[in-house]
Amino acid sequence: MSALSEEGFVRFEADETKALLGPAATAAWASFADSWNDLPLDGFMADGGRYRRRRFAAFSASPQAVERKPHQPHWQSRDYNPLNGGVQRWFEPVTDAIADHPVTQGVVRAGLSLFHPITSLAPAAWHVELHQFRIEARAGEEGQPTPEGAHRDGVDWVIVMLVDRQNVDSGVTDIFSPDGASLGSFTLTAPGDAVFLDDHRVLHGVTPIRPLDPAQPAVRDVLVVTYRREEVG
């Protein structure tokens, strides 16, 4: 993928993403999206915010196999996440049904198909982390998809895919070079819209969301999948 190699990111429209995932994933999309209605509150928000819900899972992934790992904490250095980093965050696990779901498996394999061939000295297996996120907002209470601001995740590659967006104003994705120069700005609006990122080369962030209709809540559901070289030993 030349754009990913040359620019450090590539954006896919929903129909392009679903073509990557295959017909089985497309046919099963409704049950995948419905699982976002069962996400527990993220209890590790250092800003005290109650606008984020999530589940988490880790996998070992290679072109030959994708295998779920035992449940484990999510950890980021404060260098990458000054708000919530530096602690082990034990989130509720992604359900087995969603870990094995055709959409989940399709996304993980789509990332492998794009990232693995263009990675110098690609590992035999990648450590893949999968996050289901729901960001909520109400009148007078913004929801922050990236409360840490524009950031890198401290991995090699990142996928962000929109699953649903209801009554949302804003939520603009911004891409920056390490020196702060803007490389792109767009809004993921249709279920399946996605961006694939080289985490070494670009930073990403999303503006806070607000409800279009103040009388109703705003909801933004995304799947985030990260890939980093498998640690040895």
C-alpha positions, 0 to 999 in steps of 0.5 A: 500500500503506497500511501501507507508507506509514503505518508504514514497513514491510509484512510479507507471508506466503509465499502473499501474496508468491508471489501478487505474484511470479506463477505462473511464479516459484512454479513455478520456486521450487525451482531458485531456492532451490537456488542458495543451496547455491553461495554462497561465503564472505563474505570481508569480515567485519570481526569475522572471522566465517565464518558468512555466505555471499553473492553480489551483483548490481546492476540498473537498474530502471524500470517499463519494464525491468530490466537488469543492470549490469556487476559492481561492488563493494558499498559502504556508508558507515560511518554505516550499517554501522559494522562492514563499511562504508567499503570497496569489497566485491567479492563473487562475482556472482549467476549469470546464471541467477539474475539472469534467474530468474523469482523474481528478476525477480518480486521486483524488479518487485514492489518497483517496483510497490509503491515507485515509485508512493508515491515523491515525485519517483520517478526514471526508473530505480532503482539496485537491488542484490540480495544472496543471503545464507546465515547458518550456525550450529553448536553454540557458534557463533551466526550473525549475520544483522545483525552491525552491529545494528539499522540502515538500509541507506542506500538508499530501499527494502528487501525482505527475503525468506526463501528457506529456514530449516533447524534454526534457533532465533531469527532474529527480525526487529525493526523500530524507529523512528529514536528506537529505539522498537519498531515490530514484531517477527516471525519469517520462517519459511516460504519466501517470507515477506517484509518491505518497508521504507522505509529512510528511516523505519525501522531493521531488525535480526535476532537471532542464530540458533542450531541447534535440534538442536546436532548439526546446522548451522542455515541461514537463507537470505534474498534482500535487494533494495535500491532507491535513486535512480539517481546521475546523472553 
